[in-house]
Structure formats: structure tokens, C-alpha cells
Amino acid sequence: MSKTFFVMISTDPDVDPVKSLVALACATQAISDGHNVNAFFAPNAVKLLQADYLKALDDRVSQSAGFCREMFDKLTEQASVYCSTMSQAEMV
């Protein structure tokens, strides 16, 4: 039986990039497990919506190139994604 999860990603990835990655990983794992996911990117987390920032995050969290982008793509393709209207980001 699938459930619906609300995941709020609020950690500033400049302050704690690993915690930001864990939030993405939890959301994408819920999708992989067959659940419905609603993800909300709160103010500082909207940086993760920028393609160049997301690409650079791989190095900061010691992952192979494209690792973070792969999770982000799964999230945006299979979940409902929202972001703070007071934040500035260019959607990837």
C-alpha cells in the first residue's frame, strides 16, 4: 500500500551539503518504494534547483559526477515539487 510523503528540504547546502543530499536521497527512495512524494524546497534549499549548483554538489559530497542530478531528475519527474515563492532560483 503506497503512502503520501511530504518532504521539506530546508537545509542550506552551503552550510551542510551532506544533509541536503540526504534529504534528496530520502525523497527519491520513497519514490523508488512506490510512494507518492510532495517535495518542498524552502528558502536556502532552492539553490539545489540550479543546474550548475547541483552539478558542483557532487564534488562537495564526494560522489561521482551526475549522482546528485540523477536523484534530482527522479524527484522532478515522479514527484510534485514546490519551492518558496520568496526565494530566487532558476529551475533546471
C-alpha positions as CSV (number, residue, x, y, z in Angstrom):
1,M,0.0,0.0,0.0
2,S,1.5,3.3,-1.0
3,K,1.6,6.3,1.2
4,T,2.0,10.0,0.5
5,F,5.0,11.8,1.9
6,F,5.7,15.5,2.3
7,V,9.5,16.2,2.3
8,M,10.6,19.7,3.2
9,I,14.2,20.4,2.1
10,S,15.3,23.4,4.1
11,T,19.0,22.9,4.8
12,D,21.3,25.4,3.2
13,P,23.5,23.3,1.0
14,D,26.3,25.8,1.5
15,V,26.2,25.1,5.3
16,D,25.6,21.3,5.2
17,P,25.8,19.8,1.7
18,V,25.5,16.2,3.1
19,K,22.3,16.9,4.9
20,S,20.9,18.4,1.7
21,L,21.9,15.3,-0.2
22,V,20.3,13.0,2.5
23,A,17.0,14.9,2.0
24,L,17.1,14.3,-1.7
25,A,18.0,10.6,-1.2
26,C,15.1,10.1,1.3
27,A,12.6,11.6,-1.1
28,T,13.9,9.6,-4.1
29,Q,13.9,6.4,-2.0
30,A,10.3,6.9,-1.1
31,I,9.5,7.2,-4.8
32,S,11.5,4.0,-5.6
33,D,9.5,2.3,-2.9
34,G,6.3,3.2,-4.7
35,H,5.1,6.1,-2.6
36,N,3.7,9.5,-3.6
37,V,6.1,12.3,-2.8
38,N,5.5,16.0,-2.4
39,A,8.8,17.9,-2.1
40,F,9.1,21.5,-0.9
41,F,12.3,23.4,-1.3
42,A,12.4,26.0,1.4
43,P,14.4,29.3,1.1
44,N,18.1,28.3,1.1
45,A,17.4,24.9,-0.4
46,V,16.3,26.4,-3.7
47,K,19.9,26.5,-4.6
48,L,19.5,22.8,-5.4
49,L,17.2,23.8,-8.3
50,Q,20.1,25.5,-10.1
51,A,21.8,23.2,-12.6
52,D,25.3,24.5,-12.0
53,Y,24.9,24.3,-8.3
54,L,23.6,20.8,-8.4
55,K,26.5,19.7,-10.6
56,A,29.0,21.1,-8.2
57,L,27.4,19.4,-5.3
58,D,28.7,16.0,-6.4
59,D,32.3,17.0,-5.6
60,R,31.2,18.6,-2.3
61,V,29.6,15.4,-1.1
62,S,32.3,13.1,-2.6
63,Q,30.0,11.4,-5.2
64,S,30.6,10.6,-8.8
65,A,29.7,13.1,-11.5
66,G,25.9,13.2,-12.1
67,F,25.0,11.5,-8.8
68,C,23.0,14.4,-7.4
69,R,21.5,15.3,-10.7
70,E,20.2,11.7,-11.2
71,M,18.4,11.9,-7.8
72,F,17.0,15.4,-8.6
73,D,15.8,14.2,-12.0
74,K,13.9,11.3,-10.5
75,L,12.4,13.6,-7.9
76,T,11.2,16.2,-10.5
77,E,9.9,13.5,-12.9
78,Q,8.0,11.5,-10.4
79,A,7.0,13.8,-7.5
80,S,5.2,17.0,-7.1
81,V,7.8,19.7,-6.5
82,Y,7.2,23.1,-4.9
83,C,9.6,25.9,-3.8
84,S,9.4,29.0,-1.7
85,T,8.0,31.9,-3.6
86,M,10.2,34.3,-1.7
87,S,13.4,32.6,-3.0
88,Q,15.3,33.1,-6.2
89,A,16.2,30.1,-8.3
90,E,16.2,29.2,-11.9
91,M,14.6,25.8,-12.4
92,V,16.8,23.2,-14.1
